[in-house]
């Protein structure tokens, strides 16, 4: 992976004219990454990431370029130049802070995309009908409070914002059915982000692990247009919590630079594999099979 990434980074120094010409034509593939803070950190990578270290050995200019644009879009530029393709990736805060609110949990995707489906935005947020008309690959995720899963209530409620396993499963079932309405669009969903031990209880963390396992083993269907990127497994390495050495601090559940640098390469691998090979050549983490 290191030699391949090094080869990609060299191309970043020689592609400005190619990129300009590519932008004049329709992209071969349009990708949108819907995220909040954790997604933004992975999009950017950090100065301590392997990608930046390699870039530093090539050119200070390349390091500045990557830090200003983000490692993920820079990897796409390099891949485009090497393979003579034009894949465009954009990022979008979804949902925005206002007017909807900074919530991207199962209820919120269900609320915006299923309950309020249609050709017009819901509270200024694009519906799937709108997004799928512009993008052929849509990547979406949850913020780490998704792992604050409470005990199930007496009766599950698909319209409830309460974070329970039963509610999540109802909402995920409705989301999957909706995504299947767009067979020409591919979707990549992150397994939910987890939290450091200091910020979650063992009971909630166990329920989160159970939910993410259900998503991997039962909700995900082979052969459809929905693919997973297994962020939670990368964060926990089989445990319950986001490992402290990967977190910004033992009390902060955002990724640190080392984790972001590793994760962005694996996410890039997974996106390319889903786009070109229906995800058959990589594990859910983005590592090669």
KEKE-3310 file (N, C-alpha, C; in steps of 0.2 Angstrom, whole numbers, plus 5000, padded with zeros to 4 digits):
npx = (5004:5010:5020:5011:5003:5013:5016:5004:5005:5015:5010:5002:5009:5010:4998:4990:4986:4979:4969:4962:4957:4949:4939:4932:4924:4911:4910:4917:4912:4902:4904:4897:4901:4893:4894:4899:4909:4919:4920:4925:4937:4943:4942:4951:4963:4979:4993:5002:5000:5003:5002:5005:5018:5025:5022:5030:5043:5043:5039:5038:5028:5018:5014:5008:4998:4990:4986:4978:4968:4964:4967:4959:4952:4964:4970:4961:4963:4976:4974:4965:4974:4983:4976:4968:4955:4940:4935:4925:4924:4915:4912:4899:4891:4880:4865:4864:4869:4859:4843:4839:4847:4861:4861:4863:4858:4851:4837:4837:4841:4831:4820:4822:4825:4816:4803:4800:4802:4805:4804:4808:4818:4819:4817:4828:4837:4844:4834:4834:4830:4834:4848:4852:4850:4861:4872:4882:4887:4885:4890:4888:4886:4886:4887:4898:4889:4879:4882:4877:4867:4851:4842:4829:4813:4796:4788:4793:4797:4796:4796:4803:4815:4823:4837:4838:4840:4830:4822:4832:4833:4821:4821:4833:4828:4818:4826:4835:4826:4822:4834:4835:4827:4834:4842:4853:4861:4875:4878:4888:4889:4895:4899:4893:4902:4912:4914:4927:4932:4930:4919:4907:4895:4898:4887:4879:4889:4891:4878:4879:4890:4883:4873:4880:4886:4875:4871:4882:4880:4867:4858:4865:4865:4871:4875:4867:4864:4870:4884:4896:4907:4918:4920:4919:4925:4938:4941:4939:4946:4940:4936:4926:4927:4932:4949:4961:4973:4970:4962:4958:4960:4960:4948:4941:4932:4935:4944:4962:4977:4985:4977:4967:4975:4978:4965:4959:4966:4961:4948:4948:4952:4941:4931:4935:4935:4922:4916:4922:4922:4911:4914:4921:4934:4940:4940:4927:4933:4941:4953:4964:4957)
npy = (4994:5006:5009:5010:5021:5031:5032:5037:5050:5056:5059:5070:5081:5084:5085:5097:5103:5093:5090:5102:5101:5090:5094:5101:5092:5081:5072:5055:5048:5054:5058:5060:5064:5063:5070:5074:5080:5069:5063:5073:5075:5063:5065:5075:5070:5071:5080:5071:5059:5045:5048:5061:5061:5054:5063:5074:5070:5071:5084:5100:5108:5099:5094:5105:5107:5095:5097:5108:5104:5092:5075:5064:5069:5073:5060:5055:5064:5060:5047:5048:5054:5044:5034:5039:5043:5051:5054:5062:5069:5076:5085:5086:5094:5086:5082:5100:5112:5122:5124:5111:5104:5097:5082:5066:5053:5036:5039:5051:5050:5042:5051:5062:5056:5045:5047:5060:5060:5065:5077:5089:5099:5094:5104:5111:5102:5090:5077:5060:5058:5070:5070:5058:5061:5069:5063:5048:5039:5038:5042:5040:5043:5040:5051:5049:5049:5040:5028:5028:5019:5016:5005:4994:5000:4997:4996:4996:5011:5018:5031:5037:5047:5042:5033:5017:4999:4992:5003:5008:4997:4996:5008:5007:4997:5003:5013:5005:4999:5011:5015:5005:5009:5016:5009:5012:5020:5019:5016:5019:5015:5020:5009:5013:5026:5024:5027:5033:5025:5032:5040:5033:5021:5004:4996:5003:5003:4989:4987:4995:4988:4976:4981:4986:4974:4967:4975:4972:4958:4954:4965:4970:4966:4954:4958:4969:4987:4993:4996:4993:5002:4998:5006:5006:4993:4996:5006:5000:4988:4975:4977:4985:4999:5015:5014:5022:5026:5029:5039:5057:5061:5053:5057:5062:5058:5060:5056:5054:5061:5051:5040:5045:5047:5033:5028:5036:5031:5018:5020:5026:5016:5007:5014:5015:5002:4998:5007:5002:4988:4983:4981:4969:4966:4970:4970:4974:4984:4990:4985:4975:4959)
npz = (5000:5004:4993:4983:4987:4987:4974:4969:4975:4969:4957:4960:4958:4945:4938:4937:4924:4918:4927:4925:4912:4913:4921:4913:4906:4908:4923:4925:4936:4949:4966:4982:4999:5014:5029:5046:5059:5063:5050:5043:5048:5044:5030:5028:5033:5042:5047:5052:5046:5036:5022:5022:5026:5016:5006:5010:5008:4995:4991:4998:4993:4989:5001:5007:4997:4999:5012:5012:5003:5007:5011:5005:4993:4987:4984:4975:4964:4961:4958:4947:4937:4936:4930:4920:4921:4927:4941:4952:4969:4982:4997:5010:5023:5032:5041:5040:5053:5055:5047:5051:5061:5070:5068:5064:5064:5064:5065:5059:5045:5041:5043:5035:5022:5020:5027:5023:5010:4992:4978:4983:4994:5012:5026:5021:5018:5006:4998:4994:4982:4976:4978:4971:4958:4955:4959:4958:4967:4984:5000:5017:5035:5053:5067:5082:5094:5091:5096:5109:5115:5122:5133:5126:5123:5128:5117:5101:5090:5075:5072:5082:5091:5100:5105:5103:5101:5095:5089:5080:5071:5065:5058:5050:5042:5035:5029:5021:5012:5005:4999:4990:4980:4971:4961:4951:4958:4969:4986:5001:5017:5033:5046:5062:5071:5086:5104:5115:5130:5142:5139:5137:5143:5149:5146:5136:5126:5123:5118:5106:5100:5097:5088:5077:5073:5069:5058:5050:5048:5046:5041:5030:5013:5001:4984:4982:4980:4991:5001:5014:5025:5037:5049:5063:5067:5064:5073:5085:5085:5088:5101:5114:5114:5107:5103:5115:5110:5097:5097:5099:5112:5128:5132:5122:5108:5095:5080:5080:5072:5067:5066:5057:5046:5043:5041:5030:5019:5018:5017:5005:4997:4998:4992:4979:4975:4977:4968:4956:4956:4963:4976:4978:4980:4992:5010:5022:5029:5020:5018:5007:5001)
capx = (5000:5014:5022:5006:5002:5019:5016:4999:5007:5020:5006:4999:5014:5010:4991:4985:4983:4975:4963:4958:4954:4944:4933:4928:4920:4907:4914:4915:4908:4901:4903:4896:4902:4889:4897:4901:4916:4923:4921:4929:4944:4946:4943:4957:4969:4982:5000:5006:4998:5008:5001:5009:5025:5027:5022:5035:5049:5043:5039:5034:5022:5013:5011:5003:4992:4986:4983:4973:4962:4962:4970:4955:4951:4970:4971:4957:4966:4981:4971:4962:4979:4986:4971:4965:4948:4938:4931:4925:4922:4913:4909:4894:4889:4873:4862:4867:4867:4852:4838:4837:4850:4867:4860:4864:4857:4846:4831:4837:4841:4824:4816:4824:4825:4810:4797:4799:4804:4802:4809:4810:4822:4816:4821:4834:4841:4842:4832:4838:4828:4838:4855:4853:4850:4867:4878:4881:4889:4883:4893:4885:4888:4883:4892:4899:4884:4875:4883:4874:4861:4848:4838:4823:4807:4791:4786:4798:4793:4801:4796:4806:4822:4826:4842:4837:4841:4823:4821:4837:4832:4815:4823:4837:4824:4815:4831:4837:4820:4822:4840:4834:4823:4839:4847:4858:4865:4878:4878:4892:4887:4900:4896:4893:4908:4911:4917:4932:4929:4928:4913:4901:4895:4899:4880:4878:4894:4889:4872:4882:4893:4878:4870:4885:4887:4868:4872:4886:4879:4860:4855:4869:4863:4876:4872:4862:4868:4872:4890:4898:4914:4918:4924:4919:4930:4945:4942:4939:4950:4937:4934:4920:4928:4937:4955:4963:4979:4968:4957:4961:4963:4956:4942:4939:4931:4936:4950:4968:4980:4988:4971:4964:4979:4977:4958:4958:4969:4957:4941:4949:4952:4935:4927:4937:4933:4914:4914:4924:4922:4906:4917:4923:4942:4942:4936:4923:4937:4945:4960:4963:4956)
capy = (5000:5012:5010:5013:5028:5035:5033:5042:5056:5059:5062:5077:5087:5084:5085:5103:5104:5087:5091:5108:5098:5085:5098:5104:5087:5077:5067:5048:5046:5059:5055:5064:5061:5067:5069:5079:5081:5063:5062:5079:5073:5058:5068:5079:5067:5075:5081:5065:5053:5042:5051:5068:5060:5053:5069:5078:5067:5073:5091:5104:5111:5094:5094:5111:5106:5090:5100:5113:5101:5086:5069:5060:5072:5072:5053:5054:5067:5056:5041:5050:5055:5038:5029:5042:5043:5058:5053:5068:5068:5082:5083:5090:5093:5083:5088:5106:5114:5125:5123:5104:5102:5093:5076:5061:5046:5032:5042:5057:5048:5040:5056:5066:5052:5041:5050:5066:5059:5068:5080:5095:5098:5094:5108:5113:5096:5086:5071:5055:5060:5076:5068:5053:5064:5072:5059:5040:5036:5042:5040:5043:5040:5043:5053:5044:5048:5034:5022:5029:5015:5014:4999:4995:5002:4992:4996:5000:5016:5020:5038:5040:5049:5038:5028:5010:4994:4991:5008:5008:4992:4998:5014:5004:4993:5008:5016:5000:4999:5017:5015:5000:5012:5019:5004:5014:5023:5015:5019:5017:5017:5018:5006:5019:5027:5022:5032:5031:5022:5038:5044:5029:5016:4997:4993:5006:5001:4983:4987:4997:4983:4972:4984:4986:4967:4966:4978:4968:4951:4953:4970:4971:4961:4954:4959:4975:4993:4996:4993:4995:5003:4996:5011:5004:4988:4999:5010:4996:4982:4970:4979:4989:5006:5018:5014:5028:5028:5031:5045:5063:5061:5048:5060:5065:5052:5061:5052:5058:5061:5044:5036:5048:5045:5026:5027:5039:5027:5012:5022:5027:5009:5004:5018:5013:4995:4998:5010:4998:4981:4981:4980:4962:4965:4973:4968:4979:4989:4993:4982:4970:4952)
capz = (5000:5004:4987:4978:4989:4985:4966:4968:4977:4964:4951:4962:4956:4938:4936:4936:4917:4917:4931:4922:4906:4916:4924:4907:4904:4913:4927:4924:4942:4954:4973:4988:5005:5019:5036:5051:5062:5062:5043:5040:5050:5039:5023:5028:5035:5047:5045:5055:5043:5032:5016:5022:5027:5010:5002:5013:5005:4988:4990:5003:4990:4989:5008:5007:4993:5002:5019:5010:5000:5011:5008:5001:4987:4983:4982:4969:4959:4959:4954:4940:4933:4934:4927:4915:4923:4930:4947:4957:4975:4985:5004:5012:5030:5032:5040:5043:5060:5055:5052:5054:5067:5069:5070:5058:5067:5060:5064:5054:5038:5040:5043:5029:5016:5019:5029:5020:5003:4987:4974:4986:5001:5018:5030:5017:5017:5000:4999:4990:4975:4974:4978:4966:4952:4954:4961:4957:4973:4990:5006:5023:5041:5059:5072:5088:5099:5089:5101:5115:5114:5128:5133:5122:5126:5128:5110:5096:5087:5070:5072:5089:5091:5106:5102:5105:5096:5091:5085:5075:5067:5061:5054:5045:5037:5030:5025:5015:5007:5001:4995:4984:4975:4967:4959:4948:4963:4974:4993:5006:5024:5038:5052:5066:5075:5093:5108:5120:5136:5147:5137:5136:5148:5146:5143:5130:5121:5121:5113:5100:5096:5094:5082:5071:5071:5066:5052:5045:5047:5044:5037:5024:5008:4996:4978:4981:4979:4997:5004:5021:5026:5044:5053:5070:5068:5064:5079:5092:5084:5092:5108:5114:5114:5102:5107:5117:5106:5090:5098:5100:5118:5131:5134:5116:5104:5088:5078:5080:5065:5065:5064:5051:5040:5041:5039:5024:5014:5018:5014:4997:4994:4998:4987:4972:4974:4976:4961:4950:4956:4967:4983:4979:4981:4998:5015:5024:5031:5014:5017:5002:5003)
cpx = (5004:5017:5017:5004:5007:5018:5010:5001:5011:5015:5002:5003:5013:5003:4987:4982:4978:4968:4959:4954:4948:4938:4929:4923:4916:4911:4912:4911:4908:4900:4902:4897:4899:4892:4897:4908:4921:4925:4925:4936:4947:4947:4949:4963:4973:4990:5004:5004:5003:5008:5005:5016:5028:5027:5028:5042:5049:5043:5035:5028:5016:5010:5006:4997:4987:4982:4977:4967:4959:4965:4965:4954:4958:4972:4966:4960:4972:4979:4968:4968:4983:4982:4967:4957:4946:4933:4931:4921:4921:4911:4904:4892:4881:4871:4866:4865:4860:4849:4836:4840:4855:4866:4859:4863:4852:4840:4831:4837:4834:4819:4816:4822:4819:4803:4795:4802:4801:4807:4811:4813:4817:4820:4828:4839:4839:4840:4836:4836:4832:4846:4856:4853:4856:4873:4877:4883:4888:4886:4890:4887:4884:4889:4892:4894:4879:4876:4880:4867:4858:4844:4832:4817:4801:4788:4790:4794:4798:4801:4799:4813:4826:4831:4841:4839:4835:4822:4826:4835:4826:4817:4828:4833:4821:4820:4834:4832:4820:4828:4839:4830:4827:4844:4853:4863:4868:4879:4884:4890:4893:4896:4898:4900:4906:4915:4923:4928:4926:4921:4907:4901:4896:4892:4879:4883:4893:4883:4875:4885:4888:4874:4874:4886:4880:4868:4876:4883:4872:4857:4859:4867:4869:4872:4868:4867:4870:4879:4892:4905:4914:4922:4924:4924:4937:4946:4943:4944:4947:4935:4928:4921:4933:4944:4958:4969:4977:4964:4961:4964:4958:4949:4938:4938:4932:4943:4956:4971:4982:4982:4968:4968:4979:4970:4957:4960:4964:4950:4942:4949:4945:4930:4929:4935:4926:4913:4916:4923:4916:4909:4920:4930:4944:4937:4932:4927:4941:4952:4959:4961:4962)
cpy = (5006:5014:5013:5020:5033:5037:5038:5049:5060:5063:5069:5083:5088:5085:5091:5104:5099:5088:5097:5105:5094:5088:5101:5099:5084:5072:5060:5045:5052:5056:5061:5061:5066:5065:5075:5079:5075:5062:5067:5078:5068:5060:5072:5075:5072:5075:5075:5059:5051:5046:5058:5066:5058:5059:5074:5076:5069:5080:5095:5107:5106:5093:5099:5110:5101:5093:5105:5110:5095:5080:5065:5063:5072:5065:5052:5058:5063:5050:5042:5051:5049:5033:5032:5042:5050:5056:5060:5067:5075:5080:5088:5089:5091:5080:5094:5108:5117:5124:5116:5103:5097:5086:5071:5054:5042:5036:5048:5056:5045:5046:5060:5062:5048:5045:5056:5066:5064:5073:5087:5094:5098:5098:5110:5108:5092:5079:5066:5056:5065:5073:5063:5055:5067:5068:5051:5036:5041:5039:5043:5039:5043:5046:5048:5043:5042:5028:5023:5026:5013:5007:5000:4997:4997:4991:5000:5005:5019:5028:5041:5041:5045:5033:5021:5005:4993:4996:5009:5003:4993:5004:5012:5000:4997:5011:5011:5000:5005:5017:5010:5003:5016:5014:5006:5019:5018:5019:5015:5020:5015:5014:5012:5020:5026:5028:5029:5029:5027:5041:5039:5023:5009:4994:4996:5004:4994:4983:4990:4992:4978:4974:4984:4979:4965:4969:4974:4961:4950:4959:4971:4965:4960:4955:4965:4981:4997:4992:4996:4997:5003:5000:5008:4998:4991:5003:5006:4990:4976:4971:4982:4996:5008:5018:5021:5030:5030:5038:5051:5064:5055:5050:5063:5059:5054:5058:5057:5058:5055:5040:5038:5046:5038:5025:5030:5034:5021:5014:5023:5021:5006:5008:5016:5006:4995:5001:5006:4991:4978:4978:4973:4961:4967:4970:4974:4985:4993:4990:4976:4963:4948)
cpz = (5000:4997:4982:4980:4986:4978:4965:4970:4972:4958:4953:4960:4949:4934:4935:4930:4916:4920:4928:4916:4908:4918:4919:4905:4909:4917:4925:4930:4947:4961:4978:4994:5010:5025:5040:5053:5061:5054:5040:5042:5045:5032:5023:5029:5040:5045:5047:5051:5038:5025:5016:5023:5020:5005:5004:5010:4998:4987:4995:5000:4990:4996:5009:5003:4996:5008:5017:5007:5004:5007:5004:4994:4983:4981:4976:4963:4956:4955:4947:4935:4931:4929:4921:4915:4926:4935:4951:4963:4979:4992:5005:5019:5030:5038:5043:5050:5060:5048:5055:5061:5066:5071:5064:5060:5063:5059:5059:5047:5036:5039:5037:5022:5015:5021:5025:5013:4998:4983:4977:4993:5007:5023:5027:5016:5011:5002:4994:4983:4972:4973:4972:4959:4950:4955:4960:4962:4979:4996:5012:5029:5047:5063:5078:5093:5097:5093:5108:5115:5121:5127:5129:5126:5125:5121:5106:5092:5081:5069:5078:5088:5096:5103:5106:5099:5092:5086:5079:5069:5062:5056:5049:5040:5032:5026:5019:5010:5002:4997:4989:4979:4970:4964:4955:4952:4968:4981:4997:5012:5029:5043:5057:5070:5082:5097:5113:5127:5141:5145:5136:5142:5145:5143:5137:5124:5119:5116:5106:5096:5093:5088:5076:5069:5067:5059:5047:5043:5044:5039:5030:5019:5003:4989:4977:4980:4985:4999:5010:5020:5034:5048:5060:5072:5068:5070:5085:5091:5088:5099:5108:5113:5108:5106:5108:5112:5099:5091:5099:5107:5122:5133:5128:5110:5096:5086:5079:5073:5063:5063:5058:5045:5038:5038:5032:5018:5013:5015:5007:4994:4993:4993:4980:4971:4973:4969:4955:4950:4961:4974:4984:4980:4988:5004:5017:5026:5026:5013:5011:5005:5001)
residu = (UNK:UNK:UNK:UNK:UNK:UNK:UNK:UNK:UNK:UNK:UNK:UNK:UNK:UNK:UNK:UNK:UNK:UNK:UNK:UNK:UNK:UNK:UNK:UNK:UNK:UNK:UNK:UNK:UNK:UNK:UNK:UNK:UNK:UNK:UNK:UNK:UNK:UNK:UNK:UNK:UNK:UNK:UNK:UNK:UNK:UNK:UNK:UNK:UNK:UNK:UNK:UNK:UNK:UNK:UNK:UNK:UNK:UNK:UNK:UNK:UNK:UNK:UNK:UNK:UNK:UNK:UNK:UNK:UNK:UNK:UNK:UNK:UNK:UNK:UNK:UNK:UNK:UNK:UNK:UNK:UNK:UNK:UNK:UNK:UNK:UNK:UNK:UNK:UNK:UNK:UNK:UNK:UNK:UNK:UNK:UNK:UNK:UNK:UNK:UNK:UNK:UNK:UNK:UNK:UNK:UNK:UNK:UNK:UNK:UNK:UNK:UNK:UNK:UNK:UNK:UNK:UNK:UNK:UNK:UNK:UNK:UNK:UNK:UNK:UNK:UNK:UNK:UNK:UNK:UNK:UNK:UNK:UNK:UNK:UNK:UNK:UNK:UNK:UNK:UNK:UNK:UNK:UNK:UNK:UNK:UNK:UNK:UNK:UNK:UNK:UNK:UNK:UNK:UNK:UNK:UNK:UNK:UNK:UNK:UNK:UNK:UNK:UNK:UNK:UNK:UNK:UNK:UNK:UNK:UNK:UNK:UNK:UNK:UNK:UNK:UNK:UNK:UNK:UNK:UNK:UNK:UNK:UNK:UNK:UNK:UNK:UNK:UNK:UNK:UNK:UNK:UNK:UNK:UNK:UNK:UNK:UNK:UNK:UNK:UNK:UNK:UNK:UNK:UNK:UNK:UNK:UNK:UNK:UNK:UNK:UNK:UNK:UNK:UNK:UNK:UNK:UNK:UNK:UNK:UNK:UNK:UNK:UNK:UNK:UNK:UNK:UNK:UNK:UNK:UNK:UNK:UNK:UNK:UNK:UNK:UNK:UNK:UNK:UNK:UNK:UNK:UNK:UNK:UNK:UNK:UNK:UNK:UNK:UNK:UNK:UNK:UNK:UNK:UNK:UNK:UNK:UNK:UNK:UNK:UNK:UNK:UNK:UNK:UNK:UNK:UNK:UNK:UNK:UNK:UNK:UNK:UNK:UNK:UNK:UNK:UNK:UNK:UNK:UNK:UNK:UNK:UNK:UNK:UNK:UNK:UNK:UNK:UNK:UNK)
# end
